Amino acid sequence: MMQITVNGTVTKIPENLSMTELLEQLDLLGKRLAVEVNAELVPRSRFDEHRLAVDDQVEIIHAVGGG
């Protein structure tokens, strides 16, 4: 297990977890959102290949429609 921070909350996750797997664990997979890791945007097309590391700072921002 390793420790990361998700939206300001310290979270323990399995080592070598992908962004897709994290979002799946958080029940957010398939939702409209943007993800930053250590202040860098991770494109949705890279969620499968992006592996999280110890002490990563993850920010998940939900897209909200409006008019």
N, C-alpha and C positions, 0 to 999 in steps of 0.2 A: 504494500500500500504506500501511497505517497500523498502529500498534502498540496492542494492548490487553493486559490481563493476565487470564488464565483460570486460576482455582484456583492463583494464585501464580506462574504461569509466563508470562513475556512472550511474546506471540504476534503475528506479523504476519499481517494479513488484508487482503483487498481493501476499498477504501473503499465506504461505503454498504451494507455487508453487513447483512442482517436476522438476528435471533436464530435463525429457522428455518434460514437458510443456514449459520450458524455451527455449529449442532447437526448439520446434515447433514455438514459437513466433518469434524466430530469423530466421526462415526458414532454419534451419540446420538439422532437423530431418532426419535420414537415410543417412546422408553424412559420409564419412570416417573422423573421428576426435577423438581426445583424450580430456578429460575434467579433469581439476584439480579444486578442491575447497579448498581454504586455504592451498595450496601447497600439497594436497593429491589427488592422482589419484582416480577418481570415475570410476569403471568398468562399461562398457556398460550394463551389466546384472543388475546393481543397479540403472540405470537412473530413472526407474519408482518409486522406493521407496525412492530415495534420495531427501529430502525436503530441500530447500534453507532457510537460516536464515538471519536475519538483519546483514548487513555489511559483508556478505560473499565476498570473493575475488575469482572470477571465471576466469579461463584461458581456452580458447578453442583453441586447436591447430589442424589445418587441416593437414591430412595426404597427402603427396605428393609422387606419384610414380616416380620412376626414374630407370635409368639403367646404 
